């Protein structure tokens, strides 16, 4: 039996890049993550939570609760700032700050990392070196497709050790940081992003399940991700134009039901367990 990876990006409703309004923001992370935790409990499923440092800093008991339920705590950086807006020194400081906060809460440093907005590509490939230097064993930031926000369309579709010179290539030595890319569904020469977020909300469930089944038939685990704010009925709708509104809120009420259907149809476990147990 192949176990797939289920990941939750623990960020609040105002963190997405497309949401430019940042004032008068009322946190809802505790309320929005509760339905996900209850669903995981219902199906006895453990996941990886990629936690923002500022969320952990303000909600240490929430992070302890997630860890005590048997889920993996990994890093999502400190404040959801894209790597494209940082230089290497700023990134390393961000990583150190984030992992220290998580260590103080959980008693252990995280071994996994996901960049905000999947912002590791060949322009920010210097991050690979820094992640290894800071003790991370795996990363899950590369999306092997191309969108208006991110993507490395020619990257491998399954876990690999990325070259420090070109993250779309496997390094010659089979050691170092493991990259677990987002799952895509190759269709007519294009890697269709189906594995989470807007894509999980938008694409029909049968297509998502088919993509996971195909991945498992190849002998590899799929990577599925979701955000608490897009499973929560009371997430505020901040109108910022048709495009942003569409990406942020389209079918926002359907994703929790889709996640439940995936939990019924497939087996999931944390990334750490897939690689190191």
C-alpha positions in Angstrom: 0.0 0.0 0.0 1.3 3.5 -0.9 0.7 6.3 1.6 0.4 9.8 0.2 1.5 13.0 1.9 -1.1 15.3 3.3 0.0 18.8 4.2 -1.7 21.8 5.8 -0.2 25.2 5.3 -1.0 26.8 8.7 -1.5 30.4 7.7 -4.4 32.8 8.3 -6.9 34.1 5.7 -5.0 37.3 5.1 -1.7 35.7 4.2 -2.2 34.8 0.5 -0.1 36.9 -1.9 -3.1 38.1 -3.9 -4.7 39.6 -0.8 -3.1 43.1 -0.7 -5.2 44.6 2.1 -3.4 44.1 5.4 -5.1 46.4 7.9 -7.9 45.7 10.4 -7.3 42.0 10.2 -8.9 39.7 12.7 -7.2 36.4 13.1 -9.3 33.2 12.7 -6.7 30.5 12.6 -7.9 28.7 15.7 -11.5 28.5 14.4 -10.5 27.7 10.8 -8.1 24.9 11.6 -10.6 23.1 13.9 -12.7 21.5 11.2 -9.6 20.1 9.6 -8.3 18.7 12.9 -11.7 17.1 13.5 -11.7 15.6 10.1 -8.3 14.1 10.5 -9.3 12.7 13.8 -12.4 11.2 12.3 -10.4 9.2 9.7 -7.4 8.6 12.0 -5.1 10.4 9.6 -1.9 12.2 10.5 -0.6 15.1 8.4 2.3 17.6 8.1 1.5 21.1 9.2 3.8 23.7 7.6 3.5 26.4 10.3 4.2 30.1 9.9 6.4 31.3 12.7 4.2 34.3 13.5 1.2 32.0 13.8 3.1 29.7 16.2 4.4 32.7 18.2 0.9 34.0 18.8 -0.7 30.6 19.3 1.7 28.2 21.0 -1.0 26.1 22.6 -2.6 25.5 19.2 0.8 24.2 17.9 1.2 22.0 20.9 -2.3 20.6 20.4 -1.5 19.8 16.7 1.7 18.1 17.7 0.0 16.2 20.6 -2.5 14.8 18.1 0.4 13.1 16.3 0.9 15.5 13.4 4.2 16.7 12.1 5.2 20.3 12.7 7.3 21.7 9.8 8.3 25.3 8.9 6.5 27.7 6.5 8.9 30.5 7.3 8.0 33.3 9.7 5.6 35.8 8.0 4.7 34.4 4.6 7.2 36.5 2.7 8.1 35.2 -0.7 11.8 34.2 -1.1 11.7 36.5 -4.2 11.4 39.4 -1.8 14.4 38.4 0.3 18.1 38.0 -0.2 20.0 35.0 1.1 20.9 36.7 4.4 17.3 37.8 5.1 16.1 34.3 4.2 18.5 32.6 6.6 17.5 35.0 9.4 13.8 34.2 8.7 14.5 30.5 8.8 16.5 30.7 12.0 13.7 32.7 13.7 11.0 30.4 12.6 12.7 27.2 13.6 13.6 28.5 17.0 10.0 29.4 17.7 8.9 25.9 16.7 11.7 24.3 18.8 10.6 26.3 21.9 7.0 25.1 21.5 7.5 21.5 20.4 10.9 20.7 21.9 12.3 19.8 18.4 13.6 21.6 15.4 11.5 21.1 12.3 13.1 19.0 9.5 10.8 20.0 6.8 10.2 23.4 5.0 7.8 24.9 2.5 8.4 28.3 1.0 5.5 30.7 1.0 3.9 30.9 -2.5 6.1 27.9 -3.6 8.8 30.5 -4.2 11.8 28.3 -4.6 12.9 28.2 -8.3 16.1 28.8 -10.1 16.1 32.5 -9.2 16.1 31.5 -5.5 18.0 28.3 -5.7 20.4 29.6 -3.1 17.7 28.6 -0.6 18.7 24.9 -1.0 22.2 25.5 0.5 20.7 27.5 3.4 18.1 24.9 4.2 20.8 22.2 4.3 23.0 24.4 6.5 20.1 25.0 8.9 19.5 21.3 9.3 16.4 20.7 7.2 16.1 17.3 5.6 13.4 17.9 3.1 11.7 20.7 1.3 8.3 20.8 -0.4 8.3 24.1 -2.3 8.7 23.3 -6.0 5.6 23.1 -8.2 6.6 21.4 -11.5 4.3 23.5 -13.6 4.0 27.2 -14.6 1.5 29.7 -13.2 1.4 33.4 -13.0 2.8 33.3 -9.5 5.3 30.4 -9.4 6.5 27.2 -10.9 9.5 25.1 -12.2 7.8 23.4 -15.2 10.7 21.1 -16.1 11.3 19.9 -12.5 11.0 16.2 -11.7 7.5 15.0 -10.8 8.5 12.8 -7.9 10.8 13.2 -4.8 14.4 13.9 -5.7 17.5 15.7 -4.5 17.7 19.0 -6.4 21.0 20.3 -7.8 22.2 23.5 -6.2 23.0 24.8 -9.7 19.6 24.0 -11.2 16.6 23.0 -9.1 15.0 21.3 -12.1 17.8 18.8 -12.2 18.7 15.9 -9.8 22.1 16.3 -8.2 24.6 13.6 -9.1 25.2 12.5 -5.5 22.2 10.8 -4.0 22.4 12.7 -0.7 21.3 16.0 0.6 18.0 17.8 0.9 15.0 15.8 -0.5 12.5 17.8 -2.6 8.9 16.5 -2.5 7.3 18.5 -5.4 3.6 19.2 -5.6 1.6 16.6 -7.5 0.6 17.5 -11.1 -1.3 15.6 -13.8 0.4 15.6 -17.2 -2.1 16.4 -19.9 -1.1 17.1 -23.6 2.4 18.3 -22.6 1.2 20.5 -19.7 1.5 19.6 -16.0 -1.9 20.3 -14.7 -1.7 21.5 -11.0 -4.3 19.5 -9.2 -2.8 18.9 -5.8 -4.3 21.6 -3.5 -5.4 25.2 -2.9 -7.3 26.8 -5.8 -6.8 23.7 -7.9 -8.3 21.4 -5.4 -11.3 23.6 -5.1 -11.7 24.1 -8.9 -11.0 20.8 -10.6 -13.6 18.0 -10.3 -13.0 15.4 -7.7 -12.8 12.5 -10.2 -9.8 14.2 -11.9 -8.0 14.8 -8.7 -8.5 11.1 -7.7 -7.4 9.9 -11.1 -4.2 11.9 -10.8 -3.5 10.4 -7.3 -4.3 6.9 -8.6 -1.9 7.3 -11.5 0.8 8.6 -9.3 0.4 5.6 -7.0 0.3 3.1 -9.9 3.8 4.5 -10.8 4.9 3.6 -7.3 5.1 7.1 -5.9 3.2 9.0 -3.2 1.2 12.1 -4.1 1.5 15.4 -2.3 -1.8 17.1 -1.4 -2.0 20.5 0.4 -4.7 22.7 1.8 -5.1 25.9 3.8 -7.5 26.3 6.8 -8.9 29.5 5.5 -10.2 27.8 2.3 -12.1 25.2 4.2 -13.8 27.6 6.6 -17.3 29.0 5.9 -16.7 32.3 7.8 -13.5 33.3 5.9 -13.9 37.0 5.1 -14.3 38.0 1.5 -12.2 41.0 0.7 -13.1 42.2 -2.8 -10.1 43.2 -4.9 -11.1 42.6 -8.4 -12.5 39.7 -10.4 -9.2 37.8 -10.8 -8.1 38.0 -7.2 -11.6 37.2 -5.9 -11.8 34.2 -8.2 -8.5 32.7 -7.1 -9.0 33.4 -3.5 -12.7 32.4 -3.0 -13.9 30.2 -5.9 -15.7 27.2 -4.5 -14.2 27.9 -1.1 -17.1 26.1 0.6 -16.4 22.8 -1.3 -12.8 22.0 -0.3 -13.5 20.5 3.1 -15.9 18.0 1.5 -13.3 17.2 -1.2 -10.7 16.6 1.5 -13.0 14.2 3.3 -13.6 12.3 0.1 -9.9 12.0 -0.5 -9.4 10.7 3.1 -12.0 8.0 2.4 -10.4 7.0 -0.9 -6.7 7.1 -0.1 -4.2 6.7 2.8 -2.2 9.6 4.0 0.6 10.3 6.5 3.1 13.0 7.3 6.0 13.7 4.9 8.5 12.8 7.7 7.0 9.3 7.9 7.1 8.8 4.2 10.9 9.5 4.0 12.3 8.5 7.4 10.1 5.9 9.2 
